[in-house]
């Protein structure tokens, strides 16, 4: 009986306590003009360590008055923040107000307006949401007093609470101003990004590439941090996954920052500092993995990033001390970032309400850093141009000195070369004279031998004389070119034809059609081949026969030399009696075949149809 009475007594006490709590003695008076007023400092709070699912579960809990306009619980995972406040309409007409939860990062927010519950937050952005921060609209009747509850919970991001009451039109103006500042921030960053992309395209400097990656990363991070990405681009499901990767993404930004620092400050000259920066590069992938979904790192990641920032600033100071002039901009830029990080940490810990003094401190810090880094990169180009000019001037001075030295050396060498060339010219002329005399002597001996030889021997010697004469003509022509390597192939062909006509007392019409000029190394073989083919034709092609007597056709030989694509064709054609087997065994044809296949690396084709047609072709690369 006593236990039942005690239980009833306890239940009655809870109900009375809950009613007492619900009848808030500290109602906040509002009217039509009330706008931009902080509510948190006039509210009661309760930190729910078990994240109660509904308002009914916390009605009997002890709410304590709170006297600041912002509260930060840090990264609390399972804890939830409950805020209770009472509004009283002091007018005799209904009023509608906007309750703004001034933190876009909070994941889950529940607004209890009497019996009505509204769900909001980063993970619950509805299609009608137009503002960056979560808002709730409420209407109070004339002289009505109503108590409201707000529950806020964040597992991944920092749990910060701030509540402001607005008149609707003034809130719209305030929200538009907030969006305008955000738009200006992104405009500046995107402009700097495009500017540095263009400079990278034209300079191909890796420092710009790393900086562009960093700027792009900051744009994406700020879009998520400011709630722009979640409001305009991402679904609620995507927002959940993106939020889980918040610190992993921040850790990823370390990579382009370190790469940019090493490239921009040329830290390879500072072995120990460069080794520390490399170590951060190696460790970063592990930190990224352990930062996802706050597995290991959340706000404690600052313990890694703050030392990195200090190391980078120290490296910049050391580089400036060692003559890297552009490092002064780097020091100033990173100082802004470090101050921003420290302010963010103090804000997360609830030790400093920066928004009370300057709302956009992080954005301003990032913009100043980006501007200073862009100026630093532009200054880097100026320094590189100046160094290039200095190097060019030193090179010009060195070249002038070298020119004077080389001028003297060339003068000495020229004198020696002229003397040597004079000697070699004398020797060359003597050599030419002797070669020419020797060839003439051979031809004279052959002429003498021909005059005394028998008929058959005389023919063989005449053929040999023609062979020697083709070489002698080429040699004589080369010597008459005054240093020119090539000369007219048509003219050389006509010389060979004229010489053969003198040896053979036959009336044969020989026509040369030369459309391709041969080089000297090919010209020797051409002369020997042509000499042999014409000799054979003159000897055997125009023997008297009944058919030729009846036809009364004139004796003709045509010589065609041309080039098609990369193939050179030499075609010797006559209208004689045709080709016979006995001729194929002659020494002349053996010489022709050897020269065509072994020297010219070509092919030879003999056709006998209404005369004889011999085609020789070989490959010759275009110059």
C-alpha positions as CSV (number, residue, x, y, z in Angstrom):
1,X,0.0,0.0,0.0
2,X,2.8,2.4,0.9
3,X,4.7,1.6,-2.3
4,X,1.6,2.4,-4.4
5,X,1.2,5.6,-2.6
6,X,4.8,6.5,-3.1
7,X,4.6,5.8,-6.9
8,X,1.4,7.9,-7.2
9,X,3.1,10.7,-5.3
10,X,6.2,10.6,-7.6
11,X,4.0,10.7,-10.7
12,X,2.0,13.6,-9.4
13,X,5.2,15.5,-8.7
14,X,6.4,14.9,-12.3
15,X,3.2,16.2,-13.7
16,X,3.2,19.3,-11.5
17,X,6.8,19.9,-12.4
18,X,6.1,19.5,-16.1
19,X,3.2,22.0,-15.8
20,X,5.4,24.4,-14.0
21,X,8.1,24.1,-16.6
22,X,5.5,24.6,-19.4
23,X,4.1,27.7,-17.7
24,X,7.3,29.7,-18.4
25,X,7.6,32.6,-16.1
26,X,10.0,34.3,-18.5
27,X,7.8,34.9,-21.6
28,X,9.4,37.0,-24.3
29,X,7.1,39.9,-25.3
30,X,6.9,40.3,-29.1
31,X,4.8,42.6,-31.4
32,X,4.7,43.4,-35.1
33,X,8.0,45.4,-35.0
34,X,10.0,42.7,-33.2
35,X,12.8,41.6,-35.6
36,X,16.4,40.4,-35.5
37,X,16.1,39.7,-31.8
38,X,18.2,36.9,-30.2
39,X,16.1,34.3,-28.4
40,X,18.7,32.0,-27.0
41,X,19.8,34.4,-24.2
42,X,16.2,34.5,-23.0
43,X,15.6,30.7,-23.3
44,X,16.1,27.6,-21.2
45,X,18.3,24.7,-22.4
46,X,18.7,21.1,-21.7
47,X,21.6,18.9,-23.0
48,X,20.1,15.4,-23.7
49,X,22.8,12.8,-23.5
50,X,20.5,10.1,-24.8
51,X,19.0,12.0,-27.8
52,X,15.3,11.5,-26.8
53,X,13.1,10.9,-29.8
54,X,10.2,13.2,-28.8
55,X,9.3,16.2,-26.7
56,X,7.3,14.2,-24.2
57,X,10.4,12.3,-23.1
58,X,12.1,15.5,-21.9
59,X,9.2,17.4,-20.3
60,X,10.2,16.4,-16.8
61,X,13.8,17.3,-17.4
62,X,15.5,20.2,-15.7
63,X,15.9,23.1,-18.2
64,X,18.4,25.7,-17.2
65,X,18.3,29.4,-18.2
66,X,21.0,30.4,-20.7
67,X,22.3,34.0,-20.9
68,X,24.4,34.0,-24.1
69,X,23.2,34.4,-27.7
70,X,25.1,31.3,-28.9
71,X,25.9,27.8,-27.5
72,X,28.5,25.3,-28.8
73,X,28.6,21.7,-27.7
74,X,31.4,20.7,-30.1
75,X,31.3,17.2,-31.6
76,X,29.0,15.3,-29.3
77,X,27.8,12.4,-31.5
78,X,24.8,11.1,-29.6
79,X,23.9,14.2,-27.5
80,X,21.1,16.6,-28.5
81,X,20.4,20.2,-27.6
82,X,16.9,21.2,-26.4
83,X,16.0,24.8,-26.3
84,X,12.7,26.1,-24.8
85,X,11.4,29.6,-25.0
86,X,8.0,31.3,-24.6
87,X,6.7,34.1,-26.8
88,X,3.8,36.4,-25.9
89,X,1.9,38.5,-28.4
90,X,1.4,41.9,-26.7
91,X,-0.9,43.1,-29.5
92,X,-4.6,42.8,-29.9
93,X,-4.2,41.3,-33.4
94,X,-2.5,38.2,-34.8
95,X,1.2,38.4,-35.8
96,X,3.3,36.0,-37.9
97,X,7.0,35.6,-37.1
98,X,10.0,33.7,-38.6
99,X,12.1,31.7,-36.2
100,X,15.6,31.3,-37.7
101,X,18.1,28.7,-36.5
102,X,21.3,30.5,-37.4
103,X,23.5,27.6,-38.3
104,X,23.3,25.8,-41.6
105,X,25.6,23.0,-40.6
106,X,23.3,21.3,-38.0
107,X,22.1,18.0,-39.4
108,X,18.7,17.4,-37.6
109,X,16.5,20.2,-36.2
110,X,13.0,19.7,-34.8
111,X,10.7,22.6,-34.1
112,X,7.8,21.9,-31.7
113,X,5.0,24.6,-32.1
114,X,2.4,23.4,-29.7
115,X,1.1,20.1,-31.2
116,X,2.8,20.7,-34.6
117,X,6.3,19.4,-35.3
118,X,8.5,20.6,-38.2
119,X,11.6,18.7,-39.3
120,X,14.5,20.7,-40.7
121,X,18.3,20.8,-40.9
122,X,21.0,19.9,-43.4
123,X,19.6,16.4,-43.9
124,X,16.0,17.5,-44.2
125,X,15.9,20.3,-46.7
126,X,12.4,20.5,-48.2
127,X,11.4,21.6,-51.7
128,X,10.0,24.9,-50.2
129,X,13.1,25.9,-48.4
130,X,14.6,29.1,-49.9
131,X,16.9,30.3,-47.1
132,X,20.4,29.3,-46.3
133,X,19.6,28.7,-42.6
134,X,16.7,26.6,-41.3
135,X,13.6,28.6,-40.5
136,X,10.2,28.1,-39.0
137,X,7.1,30.2,-39.4
138,X,4.7,30.7,-36.5
139,X,1.5,32.7,-35.9
140,X,0.4,34.1,-32.5
141,X,-3.1,35.2,-31.9
142,X,-4.0,38.4,-30.0
143,X,-2.4,38.4,-26.6
144,X,-1.5,34.7,-27.0
145,X,1.4,33.2,-25.0
146,X,3.0,30.0,-26.4
147,X,5.9,27.8,-25.4
148,X,8.2,26.4,-28.1
149,X,10.8,23.6,-28.1
150,X,13.7,23.2,-30.5
151,X,15.8,20.1,-30.7
152,X,19.1,20.2,-32.5
153,X,21.4,17.2,-33.1
154,X,24.6,16.7,-35.2
155,X,26.7,13.6,-35.3
156,X,29.3,14.7,-37.9
157,X,29.4,18.4,-37.7
158,X,29.9,20.8,-34.7
159,X,26.7,21.3,-32.8
160,X,26.2,25.1,-32.5
161,X,22.9,26.7,-31.5
162,X,21.6,30.3,-32.1
163,X,18.0,31.3,-32.5
164,X,16.7,34.7,-33.9
165,X,13.1,35.9,-34.3
166,X,12.3,38.0,-37.4
167,X,9.6,40.0,-39.0
168,X,9.1,38.2,-42.3
169,X,10.0,41.0,-44.7
170,X,13.1,42.0,-42.8
171,X,14.2,38.3,-42.7
172,X,13.9,38.2,-46.5
173,X,16.1,41.2,-46.8
174,X,18.6,39.7,-44.3
175,X,18.6,36.4,-46.2
176,X,19.1,38.1,-49.5
177,X,22.0,40.1,-48.1
178,X,23.5,36.9,-46.8
179,X,23.2,35.3,-50.2
180,X,24.7,38.3,-51.8
181,X,27.8,38.1,-49.6
182,X,28.1,34.4,-50.4
183,X,27.7,35.2,-54.2
184,X,30.5,37.8,-54.0
185,X,32.7,35.3,-52.2
186,X,32.2,32.6,-54.8
187,X,32.5,35.2,-57.7
188,X,35.9,36.3,-56.3
189,X,37.1,32.7,-55.9
190,X,35.9,31.5,-59.3
191,X,37.5,34.6,-61.0
192,X,40.8,33.8,-59.3
193,X,40.4,30.2,-60.3
194,X,39.9,31.1,-64.0
195,X,42.7,33.7,-63.9
196,X,45.2,31.2,-62.5
197,X,44.0,28.5,-65.0
198,X,44.8,30.8,-67.8
199,X,48.2,31.6,-66.4
200,X,48.9,27.9,-66.0
201,X,47.9,27.2,-69.6
202,X,50.4,29.9,-70.9
203,X,53.2,29.3,-68.4
204,X,52.9,25.5,-67.7
205,X,54.2,26.3,-64.2
206,X,53.3,23.4,-61.8
207,X,52.9,25.9,-59.0
208,X,49.8,27.3,-60.7
209,X,48.5,23.8,-61.3
210,X,48.6,22.9,-57.6
211,X,47.2,26.3,-56.7
212,X,44.3,25.8,-59.2
213,X,43.5,22.4,-57.6
214,X,43.6,24.1,-54.1
215,X,41.2,26.9,-55.2
216,X,38.8,24.4,-56.8
217,X,38.9,22.4,-53.5
218,X,38.2,25.5,-51.4
219,X,35.2,26.4,-53.7
220,X,33.7,22.9,-53.2
221,X,34.4,22.9,-49.5
222,X,32.9,26.4,-48.9
223,X,29.8,25.4,-51.0
224,X,29.2,22.6,-48.6
225,X,30.2,24.5,-45.4
226,X,27.9,27.4,-46.2
227,X,25.0,25.1,-47.2
228,X,24.9,26.3,-50.8
229,X,25.6,22.8,-52.2
230,X,22.9,21.2,-50.0
231,X,20.3,23.8,-50.8
232,X,20.7,24.1,-54.5
233,X,22.5,21.0,-55.8
234,X,22.4,18.0,-53.5
235,X,19.6,15.7,-52.4
236,X,19.2,14.9,-48.7
237,X,20.7,11.5,-49.2
238,X,23.7,13.0,-51.0
239,X,24.0,15.6,-48.2
240,X,24.3,12.8,-45.6
241,X,27.2,11.2,-47.5
242,X,28.9,14.5,-48.2
243,X,28.7,15.5,-44.5
244,X,30.3,12.2,-43.5
245,X,33.3,13.1,-45.7
246,X,33.6,16.6,-44.3
247,X,36.9,16.1,-42.5
248,X,38.2,13.7,-45.1
249,X,37.7,16.4,-47.7
250,X,39.5,19.0,-45.4
251,X,42.3,16.5,-45.1
252,X,42.5,16.1,-48.9
253,X,43.0,19.8,-49.3
254,X,46.3,19.4,-47.4
255,X,47.8,17.6,-50.5
256,X,47.6,20.5,-53.0
257,X,48.6,23.0,-50.3
258,X,51.8,21.1,-49.5
259,X,52.5,20.5,-53.2
260,X,52.0,24.2,-53.9
261,X,54.2,25.2,-51.0
262,X,57.1,22.9,-52.1
263,X,56.9,24.1,-55.7
264,X,56.3,27.8,-55.0
265,X,59.0,28.2,-52.2
266,X,61.4,25.8,-53.9
267,X,61.7,23.9,-50.6
268,X,64.0,21.2,-52.2
269,X,66.9,23.5,-51.2
270,X,65.9,23.2,-47.5
271,X,66.3,19.4,-47.0
272,X,64.8,19.1,-43.5
273,X,61.8,21.3,-44.0
274,X,61.1,19.7,-47.3
275,X,61.3,16.3,-45.6
276,X,58.6,17.3,-43.1
277,X,56.3,18.5,-45.9
278,X,56.9,15.2,-47.8
279,X,56.0,13.3,-44.6
280,X,52.6,15.2,-44.5
281,X,52.1,14.1,-48.2
282,X,52.7,10.5,-47.3
283,X,50.5,10.6,-44.1
284,X,47.6,12.5,-45.7
285,X,45.9,9.4,-47.4
286,X,45.8,7.7,-44.1
287,X,44.3,10.8,-42.4
288,X,41.7,11.1,-45.2
289,X,40.6,7.5,-44.6
290,X,40.4,7.9,-40.8
291,X,38.6,11.2,-41.1
292,X,35.6,9.7,-43.0
293,X,32.5,9.6,-40.8
294,X,34.6,10.8,-37.9
295,X,36.2,7.3,-37.5
296,X,39.2,8.8,-35.6
297,X,39.5,12.4,-36.5
298,X,36.9,15.2,-36.0
299,X,37.8,18.5,-34.4
300,X,41.0,16.8,-33.0
301,X,42.3,17.0,-36.6
302,X,43.2,20.6,-35.8
303,X,46.1,19.1,-33.8
304,X,47.6,18.0,-37.1
305,X,46.6,21.0,-39.2
306,X,47.7,23.8,-36.9
307,X,51.3,22.4,-36.7
308,X,51.3,22.1,-40.5
309,X,50.2,25.7,-40.9
310,X,53.0,26.8,-38.5
311,X,55.5,24.7,-40.4
312,X,54.4,26.2,-43.7
313,X,54.7,29.8,-42.3
314,X,58.1,29.0,-40.8
315,X,59.2,27.5,-44.2
316,X,58.1,30.7,-45.9
317,X,60.0,32.8,-43.4
318,X,63.1,30.7,-43.8
319,X,62.7,30.9,-47.6
320,X,62.4,34.7,-47.4
321,X,65.5,34.8,-45.3
322,X,67.3,32.8,-47.9
323,X,66.4,35.1,-50.8
324,X,62.9,33.8,-52.0
325,X,61.3,37.3,-52.4
326,X,57.8,36.0,-53.2
327,X,57.7,34.3,-49.8
328,X,56.5,37.5,-48.1
329,X,53.1,37.2,-49.8
330,X,53.0,33.6,-48.8
331,X,53.6,34.4,-45.2
332,X,50.8,37.0,-45.1
333,X,48.3,34.7,-46.9
334,X,48.9,31.8,-44.6
335,X,48.7,34.0,-41.5
336,X,45.1,34.8,-42.5
337,X,44.3,31.1,-42.8
338,X,45.9,30.2,-39.5
339,X,43.9,33.0,-37.7
340,X,40.8,31.7,-39.4
341,X,41.5,28.2,-38.2
342,X,42.1,29.3,-34.6
343,X,38.9,31.4,-34.6
344,X,37.0,28.4,-35.9
345,X,38.4,26.2,-33.1
346,X,37.5,28.8,-30.5
347,X,34.1,29.2,-31.9
348,X,33.6,25.4,-31.9
349,X,34.6,25.2,-28.3
350,X,32.3,28.1,-27.4
351,X,35.1,30.3,-26.2
352,X,34.7,33.0,-28.8
353,X,31.5,34.1,-30.6
354,X,33.2,35.5,-33.7
355,X,29.9,36.2,-35.4
356,X,29.2,38.8,-32.7
357,X,32.0,40.9,-34.1
358,X,32.5,39.8,-37.7
359,X,30.1,37.3,-39.4
360,X,32.2,36.3,-42.4
361,X,35.6,36.0,-40.8
362,X,36.4,32.6,-42.5
363,X,35.3,33.8,-45.9
364,X,37.2,37.0,-45.7
365,X,40.3,35.1,-44.6
366,X,40.1,32.7,-47.6
367,X,39.6,35.6,-50.0
368,X,42.5,37.5,-48.6
369,X,44.7,34.4,-48.7
370,X,43.6,33.6,-52.3
371,X,44.3,37.2,-53.4
372,X,47.7,37.3,-51.7
373,X,48.6,33.9,-53.3
374,X,47.5,35.2,-56.7
375,X,49.6,38.3,-56.2
376,X,52.5,36.2,-55.1
377,X,52.2,34.0,-58.2
378,X,52.1,37.2,-60.4
379,X,55.1,38.5,-58.5
380,X,56.8,35.1,-59.1
381,X,56.4,35.7,-62.9
382,X,57.9,39.1,-62.5
383,X,60.9,37.7,-60.6
384,X,61.3,34.9,-63.1
385,X,61.2,37.5,-65.9
386,X,63.8,39.6,-64.1
387,X,66.0,36.6,-63.5
388,X,65.6,35.7,-67.2
389,X,66.7,39.3,-68.2
390,X,69.7,39.1,-65.8
391,X,70.7,35.7,-67.2
392,X,70.2,37.0,-70.8
393,X,72.4,40.0,-70.0
394,X,75.1,37.8,-68.5
395,X,74.8,35.6,-71.5
396,X,75.1,38.6,-73.8
397,X,78.2,39.7,-72.0
398,X,79.6,36.2,-72.1
399,X,78.9,35.9,-75.8
400,X,80.6,39.2,-76.5
401,X,83.7,38.0,-74.6
402,X,83.5,34.7,-76.4
403,X,83.1,36.4,-79.8
404,X,86.2,38.4,-79.2
405,X,88.1,35.3,-78.2
406,X,86.6,33.2,-81.1
407,X,87.3,36.1,-83.5
408,X,91.0,35.8,-82.7
409,X,91.0,32.1,-82.8
410,X,89.1,32.0,-86.1
411,X,91.6,34.4,-87.6
412,X,94.4,32.2,-86.6
413,X,92.6,29.0,-87.8
414,X,91.6,30.8,-91.0
415,X,95.1,31.6,-91.9
416,X,96.2,28.0,-91.3
417,X,93.2,26.7,-93.3
418,X,93.9,29.0,-96.2
419,X,97.5,27.8,-96.3
420,X,96.4,24.2,-96.0
421,X,93.6,24.7,-98.7
422,X,96.2,26.2,-101.0
423,X,98.4,23.2,-100.6
424,X,95.4,20.8,-101.1
425,X,94.2,22.8,-104.1
426,X,97.6,22.3,-105.7
427,X,97.6,18.6,-104.9
428,X,94.0,18.3,-106.2
429,X,94.8,20.0,-109.5
430,X,97.8,17.8,-109.9
431,X,95.7,14.7,-109.1
432,X,93.0,15.7,-111.6
433,X,95.6,16.4,-114.2
434,X,97.2,13.0,-113.7
435,X,93.9,11.1,-113.7
436,X,92.8,12.9,-116.8
437,X,96.1,12.2,-118.5
438,X,95.9,8.5,-117.4
439,X,92.4,8.2,-118.8
440,X,93.4,9.8,-122.1
441,X,96.5,7.6,-122.2
442,X,94.3,4.5,-121.8
443,X,92.0,5.7,-124.5
444,X,95.0,6.5,-126.8
445,X,96.4,3.0,-126.2
446,X,93.0,1.5,-126.9
447,X,92.8,3.5,-130.2
448,X,96.3,2.4,-131.1
449,X,95.4,-1.3,-130.3
450,X,92.2,-1.0,-132.3
451,X,94.0,0.3,-135.3
452,X,96.3,-2.7,-135.3
453,X,93.9,-5.4,-134.2
454,X,91.9,-7.9,-136.2
455,X,88.2,-7.3,-136.9
456,X,86.8,-9.3,-134.0
457,X,89.3,-8.0,-131.5
458,X,88.8,-4.5,-132.8
459,X,85.1,-4.7,-131.9
460,X,85.8,-5.9,-128.3
461,X,88.4,-3.1,-127.8
462,X,85.9,-0.6,-129.1
463,X,83.4,-1.7,-126.5
464,X,86.1,-1.4,-123.8
465,X,87.0,2.0,-125.1
466,X,83.3,3.0,-124.9
467,X,83.2,1.9,-121.3
468,X,86.3,3.8,-120.4
469,X,85.1,6.8,-122.3
470,X,81.8,6.9,-120.4
471,X,83.8,7.2,-117.1
472,X,86.2,9.8,-118.6
473,X,83.3,12.0,-119.9
474,X,81.7,11.9,-116.4
475,X,85.0,12.7,-114.7
476,X,85.7,15.6,-117.1
477,X,82.2,17.0,-116.6
478,X,82.5,16.8,-112.8
479,X,85.8,18.7,-112.9
480,X,84.2,21.4,-115.0
481,X,81.3,22.1,-112.6
482,X,83.4,24.3,-110.3
483,X,82.5,22.6,-107.1
484,X,78.9,21.6,-108.1
485,X,78.1,18.0,-107.1
486,X,75.4,17.3,-109.8
487,X,75.2,18.2,-113.4
488,X,72.7,17.7,-116.2
489,X,71.9,14.0,-116.7
490,X,70.4,14.7,-120.2
491,X,73.7,16.2,-121.3
492,X,75.7,13.2,-120.0
493,X,73.3,10.8,-121.9
494,X,73.8,12.7,-125.1
495,X,77.6,12.5,-124.7
496,X,77.5,8.8,-124.4
497,X,75.2,8.5,-127.4
498,X,77.5,10.7,-129.5
499,X,80.5,8.7,-128.6
500,X,78.8,5.4,-129.6
501,X,77.6,6.8,-132.9
502,X,81.3,7.6,-133.7
503,X,82.3,4.0,-133.0
504,X,79.4,2.4,-134.9
505,X,79.0,3.5,-138.5
506,X,75.2,2.9,-138.5
507,X,72.4,5.3,-139.1
508,X,70.4,4.9,-136.0
509,X,68.2,7.6,-134.5
510,X,68.8,7.7,-130.7
511,X,66.5,9.9,-128.6
512,X,67.2,10.7,-124.9
513,X,64.2,11.7,-122.7
514,X,65.6,12.5,-119.3
515,X,63.1,14.0,-116.7
516,X,65.0,13.0,-113.5
517,X,68.4,14.2,-112.4
518,X,70.6,11.5,-110.9
519,X,73.2,12.0,-108.2
520,X,76.8,11.3,-108.9
521,X,76.9,7.9,-107.1
522,X,74.1,6.7,-109.4
523,X,75.3,8.5,-112.4
524,X,78.4,6.3,-112.8
525,X,76.3,3.2,-112.9
526,X,73.8,4.8,-115.3
527,X,76.6,5.6,-117.7
528,X,78.0,2.1,-117.7
529,X,74.6,0.5,-118.0
530,X,73.6,2.9,-120.8
531,X,76.8,2.3,-122.6
532,X,76.4,-1.5,-122.5
533,X,72.7,-1.5,-123.6
534,X,73.4,0.9,-126.5
535,X,76.4,-1.1,-127.6
536,X,74.4,-4.3,-127.6
537,X,71.6,-2.6,-129.5
538,X,73.9,-1.2,-132.1
539,X,75.6,-4.5,-132.6
540,X,72.7,-6.9,-132.7
541,X,69.3,-5.1,-133.0
542,X,69.6,-3.8,-136.5
543,X,71.0,-6.8,-138.5
544,X,69.6,-7.1,-142.0
545,X,66.6,-9.3,-142.3
546,X,63.8,-9.8,-144.9
547,X,61.2,-8.4,-142.6
548,X,63.0,-5.2,-141.9
549,X,63.8,-4.9,-145.6
550,X,60.1,-5.2,-146.5
551,X,59.0,-2.8,-143.8
552,X,61.6,-0.3,-144.7
553,X,61.4,1.1,-141.1
554,X,64.1,3.4,-139.8
555,X,66.4,2.2,-137.0
556,X,65.5,3.9,-133.7
557,X,66.5,3.6,-130.0
558,X,64.7,5.5,-127.2
559,X,66.1,6.2,-123.8
560,X,63.7,7.2,-121.0
561,X,64.7,8.1,-117.5
562,X,62.0,9.2,-115.0
563,X,60.8,8.9,-111.4
564,X,57.4,7.9,-110.3
565,X,56.6,8.1,-106.6
566,X,59.9,6.7,-105.0
567,X,60.9,4.5,-108.0
568,X,63.3,5.5,-110.7
569,X,62.8,3.9,-114.2
570,X,65.4,3.5,-116.9
571,X,63.9,2.2,-120.2
572,X,65.9,1.5,-123.3
573,X,63.8,0.5,-126.2
574,X,64.7,-0.3,-129.9
575,X,62.7,-1.4,-132.9
576,X,65.2,-4.0,-134.1
577,X,65.0,-7.7,-134.7
578,X,64.4,-8.5,-131.1
579,X,66.2,-10.2,-128.3
580,X,68.0,-13.6,-128.7
581,X,69.2,-16.1,-126.2
582,X,72.8,-15.7,-127.4
583,X,72.8,-12.1,-126.4
584,X,71.7,-13.0,-122.8
585,X,75.0,-14.8,-122.3
586,X,77.1,-11.8,-123.4
587,X,79.5,-10.0,-121.0
588,X,77.7,-6.7,-121.6
589,X,74.4,-8.0,-120.3
590,X,76.1,-9.6,-117.3
591,X,77.6,-6.2,-116.5
592,X,74.2,-4.6,-116.8
593,X,72.6,-7.2,-114.6
594,X,75.3,-6.9,-112.0
595,X,75.2,-3.1,-111.9
596,X,71.4,-3.0,-111.8
597,X,70.9,-5.6,-109.0
598,X,74.1,-5.3,-106.9
599,X,74.9,-1.6,-107.1
600,X,71.5,0.0,-107.7
601,X,69.7,-2.7,-105.7
602,X,67.0,-2.8,-108.4
603,X,65.4,-5.1,-110.9
604,X,65.8,-5.7,-114.6
605,X,63.2,-6.8,-117.1
606,X,63.9,-7.8,-120.7
607,X,61.0,-7.9,-123.2
608,X,61.2,-8.8,-126.9
609,X,58.1,-7.9,-128.9
610,X,58.5,-5.9,-132.1
611,X,62.0,-5.0,-130.9
612,X,63.6,-5.1,-127.5
613,X,62.6,-3.3,-124.3
614,X,64.8,-3.3,-121.3
615,X,63.4,-1.8,-118.1
616,X,65.6,-1.2,-115.0
617,X,64.0,0.2,-111.8
618,X,65.3,1.0,-108.4
619,X,64.1,2.8,-105.3
620,X,65.3,6.3,-104.5
621,X,64.2,8.2,-101.4
622,X,63.0,11.8,-101.8
623,X,65.3,14.5,-100.6
